[in-house]
């Protein structure tokens, strides 16, 4: 009888562990659609995040919203970390980070292995970030660019492909930097 009780407790604890990890796994790895992109912001980028999420939806994309979920203060490094974690499970996908200036988000995001975040201010910079740098995260400054410019950046980011070639050698060097101590 004692064995059964212990076994039942172990099984119950195991199920809690599995369900907790499954919930987290599902949050980060529920990407079945080709047209999905993660989006996150701090409080300074919340309104623009909402606008761009709707823009994505209107153009056939699913926005995986990773926060902020309101205008309450949120630290941009936490938002960048959340998106970087999502990308680690979805390495072939892209992300969007928005804060007041875009600077903090881009600095924070680029600290994570596999993230190539580019702060863009117009469609050309967003296009070149993809074509030449294989950027997988678009960073925007909500206080510095207007809604239409942000949409233009997003359009060019989503519709530009990495050119490879001489640029691939350079991007590989960036990847090797993250392996250094």
Beta strands, then each sheet from edge to edge (+ up, - down):
strand 1: 36-41
strand 2: 62-65
strand 3: 94-99
strand 4: 117-119
strand 5: 137-141
sheet 1: 2+ 1+ 3+ 5+ 4+
end
